[in-house]
Amino acid sequence: MRGLALGATLLLAGCASVPAELAPAPVPPAAPSEAAKPAAQLQYLYGSPEAAVAVRATNARIADYGVWRIKERPKDSVVLAPGATMDAPAFEPCGDKPFAAVFDADETLIWNLGPMRWFAEKGTAFDPKIWDQWEKAGAGKAVAMPGSVEMVNRLRAAGITVIANTNRSAANAKGSEDTLRAAGLGEFKHGETLFLMGDDAGGSSKDGRRAAIASKYCVIILGGDQLGDFSQQFNAKDLPAAQRMTLATSAAAENLWDRGWFLFPNPVYGPWEKLGWDDAFPSDKQWEPE
């Protein structure tokens, strides 16, 4: 959500009025020559056939999984129970609750093309006031991600309730309902099939909202573009990058990825933007030409 400045702008934070994934950090504006075309990550996610194919394939896997999973009623949902950890995972029981699939909204069900282009062309950092306007009046300018309409329709046809759990503001609930509808994703109703930041005291953490959903539904699918869409454990304050990687690639997590937990590609923003050279390129793998 920026020009070339996007690479460091949208760090995860618990902002009360904007999605935590999109919280601002000061970044110098891009020079006019740099803003002549979108940043590479924007080109990839929103304009490349490579990204379109990857996203469509993820949505197809989700639909196939959901239709298959309900054939044999699962004992547990894929929502971690309160107090459970990735080291000792335990899940909310299903009982005879109806089935549901829970998704993030931004860069999971929809692409926010309107503000993404605006910030990039202006070469500015993320502005919460602009984002607030987008939440209220962006309907028709966001688009459904490739394959998401087909995926949502297949799940609903199979009897699976589709729910959005997003860090958009509860104060702008109608705008988000309108945006999802205008993108072709059907009806979402705040408090029933649309859960927003401000619905509880958890701030940007979605754990409380997930628990509320899991108390009424057997959640067989979680989908998102950030690890916080699955558990706030991945966003623990001061969690070292190496430990975050370990949590996400542990044996317990590996049993969930593409088996109830589905992650969408998003190179545009996320908590990984805090990584340093040694986080991305381990020092013992350094190489220099002779």
URPE-V938939 format. One line per field, one symbol per residue. ss: DSSP state (A for helix, B for strand, O for the rest). A space follows every 10 residues. Layout:
ss: ???
//
This chain:
ss: OOOOOAAAAO BOOOOOOOOA AABOOOOOOO OOOAAAOOOA AAAAAAAOAA AAAAAAAAAA AAAAAAAAAO OOOOOBBBBB OOOOOOOOOO BBBOOOOBBB BBBOOBOOOB BOAAAAAAAA AAOOOOOAAA AAAAAAAOOO OOBBOOOAAA AAAAAAAOOO BBBBBBBBBA AAAAAAAAAA AAOOOOOOOB OOOBBBBOOO OOOOOOAAAA AAAAOOBBBB BBBBOOAAAO OAAAAOOOOO AAAAAAAAOO AAAAOOBOOO BBBOOOOOOO AAAAOOAAAA OOAAAOOOOO
//
